[in-house]
Amino acid sequence: MPRVIRPRALPRSADGDDARASRRRTPPAELVALTRSITRGAPLAPVAELATTRRRWRLADDDARVLVEVVDDHVSAHSLGSSTSALAWREVEVELGGQGDPDLLDRVERRLLDAGVRRSDARSKLAKLLGDRLPAPVPRRGCAGGPRSARWCSRTCGSRPR
């Protein structure tokens, strides 16, 4: 019989240092290196600031193995530059745990839809804020291996997770 593991608030970042990161005006060297093949050496600049408060629930089996994880994000964001915008929204994501199966993911999704949750048209938090100012994603066939959220797969490559 599945059980829900109590929710807990998550830190705002892995290192707990959001304030310093949000004041940074030059991207970290690791990010510059990862994007070099796309930017071809053009300088990177901040385009938005996002803040997320996250709560997480895990649906687990009797042996405490995670079947499904549900996260509830409260997001506030504003774009940077000459034309700015600000938004705040709530986002729910459901992902398979290590012991979950796609049928369970589909059942959770149906319950959320029945409760009034609707699918986002945005492929990411940044895309929700910046909208058509972002380039269209490159279409891919199927998702890479490993558990993925149904929302991520449908937004990113138009398929269901494997």
ZADO-1210 file (C-alpha; in nm, 4 decimals, padded with zeros to 6 digits):
<atoms>
<atom x="00.0000" y="00.0000" z="00.0000" code="MET" pos="1"/>
<atom x="00.1599" y="00.3326" z="-00.1047" code="PRO" pos="2"/>
<atom x="00.2050" y="00.6005" z="00.1589" code="ARG" pos="3"/>
<atom x="00.2932" y="00.9678" z="00.1421" code="VAL" pos="4"/>
<atom x="00.6157" y="01.0812" z="00.3023" code="ILE" pos="5"/>
<atom x="00.5682" y="01.4113" z="00.4852" code="ARG" pos="6"/>
<atom x="00.6408" y="01.7270" z="00.2870" code="PRO" pos="7"/>
<atom x="00.9326" y="01.9510" z="00.3715" code="ARG" pos="8"/>
<atom x="01.0516" y="02.2830" z="00.2438" code="ALA" pos="9"/>
<atom x="01.3641" y="02.2629" z="00.0320" code="LEU" pos="10"/>
<atom x="01.6503" y="02.5094" z="00.0385" code="PRO" pos="11"/>
<atom x="01.6487" y="02.7708" z="-00.2343" code="ARG" pos="12"/>
<atom x="01.9739" y="02.6381" z="-00.3810" code="SER" pos="13"/>
<atom x="02.2037" y="02.3433" z="-00.3283" code="ALA" pos="14"/>
<atom x="02.4737" y="02.5597" z="-00.1696" code="ASP" pos="15"/>
<atom x="02.2305" y="02.7950" z="00.0097" code="GLY" pos="16"/>
<atom x="02.4000" y="03.0978" z="-00.1463" code="ASP" pos="17"/>
<atom x="02.1241" y="03.2497" z="-00.3604" code="ASP" pos="18"/>
<atom x="02.1910" y="03.6075" z="-00.2554" code="ALA" pos="19"/>
<atom x="02.5467" y="03.6102" z="-00.3912" code="ARG" pos="20"/>
<atom x="02.4474" y="03.4269" z="-00.7112" code="ALA" pos="21"/>
<atom x="02.1646" y="03.6718" z="-00.7863" code="SER" pos="22"/>
<atom x="02.4031" y="03.9702" z="-00.7603" code="ARG" pos="23"/>
<atom x="02.6550" y="03.8144" z="-00.9992" code="ARG" pos="24"/>
<atom x="02.6695" y="03.9932" z="-01.3340" code="ARG" pos="25"/>
<atom x="02.9044" y="03.7489" z="-01.5053" code="THR" pos="26"/>
<atom x="02.8129" y="03.3832" z="-01.5407" code="PRO" pos="27"/>
<atom x="03.0206" y="03.1128" z="-01.3734" code="PRO" pos="28"/>
<atom x="03.3106" y="02.9795" z="-01.5817" code="ALA" pos="29"/>
<atom x="03.1508" y="02.6314" z="-01.5877" code="GLU" pos="30"/>
<atom x="02.8386" y="02.7722" z="-01.7552" code="LEU" pos="31"/>
<atom x="03.0427" y="02.9677" z="-02.0089" code="VAL" pos="32"/>
<atom x="03.2339" y="02.6484" z="-02.0946" code="ALA" pos="33"/>
<atom x="02.9122" y="02.4462" z="-02.1333" code="LEU" pos="34"/>
<atom x="02.7587" y="02.7000" z="-02.3702" code="THR" pos="35"/>
<atom x="03.0652" y="02.7836" z="-02.5784" code="ARG" pos="36"/>
<atom x="02.9646" y="02.5558" z="-02.8687" code="SER" pos="37"/>
<atom x="02.6288" y="02.7322" z="-02.8901" code="ILE" pos="38"/>
<atom x="02.7386" y="03.0912" z="-02.8273" code="THR" pos="39"/>
<atom x="03.0615" y="03.0574" z="-03.0284" code="ARG" pos="40"/>
<atom x="03.2395" y="03.2718" z="-02.7730" code="GLY" pos="41"/>
<atom x="02.9864" y="03.5567" z="-02.7664" code="ALA" pos="42"/>
<atom x="02.9570" y="03.7078" z="-02.4186" code="PRO" pos="43"/>
<atom x="02.6820" y="03.5811" z="-02.1889" code="LEU" pos="44"/>
<atom x="02.4721" y="03.8215" z="-01.9852" code="ALA" pos="45"/>
<atom x="02.1950" y="03.7760" z="-01.7281" code="PRO" pos="46"/>
<atom x="01.8454" y="03.7912" z="-01.8783" code="VAL" pos="47"/>
<atom x="01.6270" y="03.7089" z="-01.5781" code="ALA" pos="48"/>
<atom x="01.6164" y="03.6500" z="-01.2058" code="GLU" pos="49"/>
<atom x="01.3979" y="03.3711" z="-01.0721" code="LEU" pos="50"/>
<atom x="01.3186" y="03.2754" z="-00.7138" code="ALA" pos="51"/>
<atom x="01.1491" y="02.9457" z="-00.6329" code="THR" pos="52"/>
<atom x="01.0076" y="02.8203" z="-00.3055" code="THR" pos="53"/>
<atom x="00.9641" y="02.4442" z="-00.3352" code="ARG" pos="54"/>
<atom x="00.7745" y="02.1858" z="-00.1355" code="ARG" pos="55"/>
<atom x="00.8156" y="01.8190" z="-00.2121" code="ARG" pos="56"/>
<atom x="00.6089" y="01.5091" z="-00.1396" code="TRP" pos="57"/>
<atom x="00.7164" y="01.1531" z="-00.2043" code="ARG" pos="58"/>
<atom x="00.4766" y="00.8658" z="-00.2528" code="LEU" pos="59"/>
<atom x="00.6536" y="00.5553" z="-00.1231" code="ALA" pos="60"/>
<atom x="00.5840" y="00.1856" z="-00.0895" code="ASP" pos="61"/>
<atom x="00.5839" y="-00.0055" z="00.2431" code="ASP" pos="62"/>
<atom x="00.9631" y="-00.0362" z="00.2262" code="ASP" pos="63"/>
<atom x="01.0011" y="00.3446" z="00.1905" code="ALA" pos="64"/>
<atom x="01.1095" y="00.3155" z="-00.1747" code="ARG" pos="65"/>
<atom x="01.0011" y="00.6258" z="-00.3653" code="VAL" pos="66"/>
<atom x="00.7386" y="00.5569" z="-00.6324" code="LEU" pos="67"/>
<atom x="00.6468" y="00.9130" z="-00.7319" code="VAL" pos="68"/>
<atom x="00.7692" y="01.2556" z="-00.6317" code="GLU" pos="69"/>
<atom x="00.5458" y="01.5633" z="-00.6498" code="VAL" pos="70"/>
<atom x="00.6948" y="01.9120" z="-00.6239" code="VAL" pos="71"/>
<atom x="00.4978" y="02.2312" z="-00.5780" code="ASP" pos="72"/>
<atom x="00.6952" y="02.5397" z="-00.6841" code="ASP" pos="73"/>
<atom x="00.5926" y="02.8975" z="-00.6073" code="HIS" pos="74"/>
<atom x="00.7914" y="03.1062" z="-00.8561" code="VAL" pos="75"/>
<atom x="00.8537" y="03.4776" z="-00.8866" code="SER" pos="76"/>
<atom x="01.0576" y="03.6079" z="-01.1775" code="ALA" pos="77"/>
<atom x="01.1529" y="03.9238" z="-01.3565" code="HIS" pos="78"/>
<atom x="01.3370" y="03.9780" z="-01.6794" code="SER" pos="79"/>
<atom x="01.6407" y="04.2031" z="-01.7041" code="LEU" pos="80"/>
<atom x="01.7423" y="04.4446" z="-01.9769" code="GLY" pos="81"/>
<atom x="01.5782" y="04.7324" z="-02.1590" code="SER" pos="82"/>
<atom x="01.2351" y="04.5665" z="-02.1747" code="SER" pos="83"/>
<atom x="01.1389" y="04.4013" z="-01.8470" code="THR" pos="84"/>
<atom x="00.8485" y="04.1956" z="-01.7207" code="SER" pos="85"/>
<atom x="00.7593" y="04.0340" z="-01.3899" code="ALA" pos="86"/>
<atom x="00.5485" y="03.7282" z="-01.3170" code="LEU" pos="87"/>
<atom x="00.4577" y="03.5062" z="-01.0256" code="ALA" pos="88"/>
<atom x="00.3049" y="03.1606" z="-01.0630" code="TRP" pos="89"/>
<atom x="00.2696" y="02.8161" z="-00.9127" code="ARG" pos="90"/>
<atom x="00.3958" y="02.5044" z="-01.0860" code="GLU" pos="91"/>
<atom x="00.3405" y="02.1368" z="-00.9965" code="VAL" pos="92"/>
<atom x="00.5651" y="01.8643" z="-01.1362" code="GLU" pos="93"/>
<atom x="00.5336" y="01.4885" z="-01.0970" code="VAL" pos="94"/>
<atom x="00.8286" y="01.2569" z="-01.1557" code="GLU" pos="95"/>
<atom x="00.8739" y="00.8838" z="-01.1280" code="LEU" pos="96"/>
<atom x="01.0840" y="00.7622" z="-00.8405" code="GLY" pos="97"/>
<atom x="01.3271" y="00.4750" z="-00.8684" code="GLY" pos="98"/>
<atom x="01.0553" y="00.2172" z="-00.7974" code="GLN" pos="99"/>
<atom x="00.7656" y="00.3859" z="-00.9797" code="GLY" pos="100"/>
<atom x="00.6070" y="00.2831" z="-01.3071" code="ASP" pos="101"/>
<atom x="00.4554" y="00.4924" z="-01.5895" code="PRO" pos="102"/>
<atom x="00.1016" y="00.3696" z="-01.5104" code="ASP" pos="103"/>
<atom x="00.1277" y="00.5205" z="-01.1614" code="LEU" pos="104"/>
<atom x="00.2581" y="00.8449" z="-01.3121" code="LEU" pos="105"/>
<atom x="-00.0425" y="00.8526" z="-01.5470" code="ASP" pos="106"/>
<atom x="-00.2848" y="00.7930" z="-01.2560" code="ARG" pos="107"/>
<atom x="-00.1322" y="01.0781" z="-01.0540" code="VAL" pos="108"/>
<atom x="-00.1471" y="01.3042" z="-01.3588" code="GLU" pos="109"/>
<atom x="-00.5169" y="01.2188" z="-01.4133" code="ARG" pos="110"/>
<atom x="-00.5970" y="01.3020" z="-01.0500" code="ARG" pos="111"/>
<atom x="-00.4189" y="01.6360" z="-01.0750" code="LEU" pos="112"/>
<atom x="-00.6016" y="01.7197" z="-01.3993" code="LEU" pos="113"/>
<atom x="-00.9339" y="01.6176" z="-01.2395" code="ASP" pos="114"/>
<atom x="-00.8520" y="01.8507" z="-00.9480" code="ALA" pos="115"/>
<atom x="-00.8134" y="02.1440" z="-01.1867" code="GLY" pos="116"/>
<atom x="-00.4383" y="02.1504" z="-01.2433" code="VAL" pos="117"/>
<atom x="-00.3657" y="02.2264" z="-01.6076" code="ARG" pos="118"/>
<atom x="-00.0641" y="02.1594" z="-01.8264" code="ARG" pos="119"/>
<atom x="00.1756" y="02.4446" z="-01.8832" code="SER" pos="120"/>
<atom x="00.2444" y="02.5612" z="-02.2366" code="ASP" pos="121"/>
<atom x="00.5899" y="02.6802" z="-02.1306" code="ALA" pos="122"/>
<atom x="00.8838" y="02.4407" z="-02.1634" code="ARG" pos="123"/>
<atom x="01.0663" y="02.5934" z="-01.8635" code="SER" pos="124"/>
<atom x="01.0388" y="02.8627" z="-01.5991" code="LYS" pos="125"/>
<atom x="01.2594" y="03.0878" z="-01.8097" code="LEU" pos="126"/>
<atom x="01.0422" y="03.0266" z="-02.1185" code="ALA" pos="127"/>
<atom x="00.7314" y="03.1181" z="-01.9191" code="LYS" pos="128"/>
<atom x="00.8892" y="03.4517" z="-01.8292" code="LEU" pos="129"/>
<atom x="01.0593" y="03.5376" z="-02.1586" code="LEU" pos="130"/>
<atom x="00.8026" y="03.3815" z="-02.3935" code="GLY" pos="131"/>
<atom x="00.8736" y="03.4377" z="-02.7616" code="ASP" pos="132"/>
<atom x="01.2058" y="03.6084" z="-02.6856" code="ARG" pos="133"/>
<atom x="01.3590" y="03.2578" z="-02.6592" code="LEU" pos="134"/>
<atom x="01.4486" y="03.0504" z="-02.9664" code="PRO" pos="135"/>
<atom x="01.2329" y="02.7463" z="-03.0381" code="ALA" pos="136"/>
<atom x="01.3655" y="02.4182" z="-02.8975" code="PRO" pos="137"/>
<atom x="01.5368" y="02.1736" z="-03.1287" code="VAL" pos="138"/>
<atom x="01.2973" y="01.8769" z="-03.1804" code="PRO" pos="139"/>
<atom x="01.4259" y="01.5403" z="-03.0595" code="ARG" pos="140"/>
<atom x="01.3035" y="01.1840" z="-03.0939" code="ARG" pos="141"/>
<atom x="01.2088" y="01.0344" z="-02.7569" code="GLY" pos="142"/>
<atom x="01.3613" y="01.1060" z="-02.4208" code="CYS" pos="143"/>
<atom x="01.7036" y="00.9910" z="-02.3134" code="ALA" pos="144"/>
<atom x="01.7259" y="00.7028" z="-02.0698" code="GLY" pos="145"/>
<atom x="01.6419" y="00.7392" z="-01.7023" code="GLY" pos="146"/>
<atom x="01.3254" y="00.8480" z="-01.5277" code="PRO" pos="147"/>
<atom x="01.1886" y="01.1787" z="-01.6520" code="ARG" pos="148"/>
<atom x="00.8818" y="01.3766" z="-01.5677" code="SER" pos="149"/>
<atom x="00.5950" y="01.3514" z="-01.8137" code="ALA" pos="150"/>
<atom x="00.5866" y="01.7309" z="-01.8297" code="ARG" pos="151"/>
<atom x="00.9573" y="01.7561" z="-01.9131" code="TRP" pos="152"/>
<atom x="00.9360" y="01.4938" z="-02.1864" code="CYS" pos="153"/>
<atom x="00.6268" y="01.6385" z="-02.3486" code="SER" pos="154"/>
<atom x="00.7681" y="01.9926" z="-02.3418" code="ARG" pos="155"/>
<atom x="01.1213" y="01.9049" z="-02.4434" code="THR" pos="156"/>
<atom x="01.0832" y="01.6336" z="-02.7035" code="CYS" pos="157"/>
<atom x="00.7088" y="01.5766" z="-02.7419" code="GLY" pos="158"/>
<atom x="00.7120" y="01.2189" z="-02.6120" code="SER" pos="159"/>
<atom x="00.6318" y="01.0175" z="-02.3023" code="ARG" pos="160"/>
<atom x="00.9108" y="00.9058" z="-02.0707" code="PRO" pos="161"/>
<atom x="01.0535" y="00.5594" z="-02.1350" code="ARG" pos="162"/>
</atoms>
